[in-house]
Amino acid sequence: MVISFKGWMSRMLFLLLFAALLVIASGGYRWLLEVVSPVSPYHKPKGEALKVLQQEPASPEGGNTADRLRWFYWYGE
């Protein structure tokens, strides 16, 4: 059995090049996510912006069965 040094060197070069490109691609993807994504989506807005939170209305305590069923399908509670 003949082991070719040139063949093994080409395989090693391929693996090294593949690993280097994989590290560059994953680092680039991580950098792109940092650039595109907002810093914190839950921070208080600055300037004239308003953060609006929708509070769930009170449940119909004294409603009939149809109202309670409609409430359940509408709000999932």
N, C-alpha and C positions, 0 to 999 in steps of 0.2 A: 504494500500500500504506500503510495507516494503522497506526501503532504506538501502542498504548494505554499510556500511562504508568501508569494504574490497574491494568491487567492485569499489567504487569511488576512493579509493587510488590507485588501480591498473591502472585506467584510467588516473589519474593525473600523475602517474609515467611514463606511456606511453607517454603522451603529453610532459612532461619535457624531457624525453630521446629523443623524436623525435625533439624537438626544439634545444636541445644541439647538436645533430648530424647534423641538418640542418645548424646551425651556423658554426660548424667545417668544413663541406663540402664546404660551400660557401666561407669561409675564405681560405681554401686550394686551391680552384679553383682560387681565386683572387691572391693568392701568386704564383701559378703556372703560371698564365698569366704574372705576373711581371718578373718571371725568364726567361720564354721562349721568350717573345716579345722583340724586340730591343728597345733600349732607345729612339731613335728618328730616323725614317727612312729618314728624310730629312737633317740630319746633314752632314757637310763636311767630306769626308772620310779621314782617317789618313794613313800615310805611302805612299806606292807606288800605292794605289788604286786611280782610277779616277772615277769621277761621270760624266756620259755621258748623256747629254740632246739632244734629237733630235728636232731640230728646223724644223718647217714646211716650206717646200720650197714655194717660191712665186707663187701665183696663175697665171695661164696662162691668162694674160690680153687680148692678141690679138688672142687667139686660136679660132678655129671654134667651132661649136656646139658640135661635137663629142668629141673634146678635153675637153670642159667644162663639158660635161656629164660624161666622164671618170674621170675627176678630182673630180666631186661631188661624184661618187660611190667609188672612191678610198679613199678620205680623209673625206667624209661626210660633206662637206661645200658647 
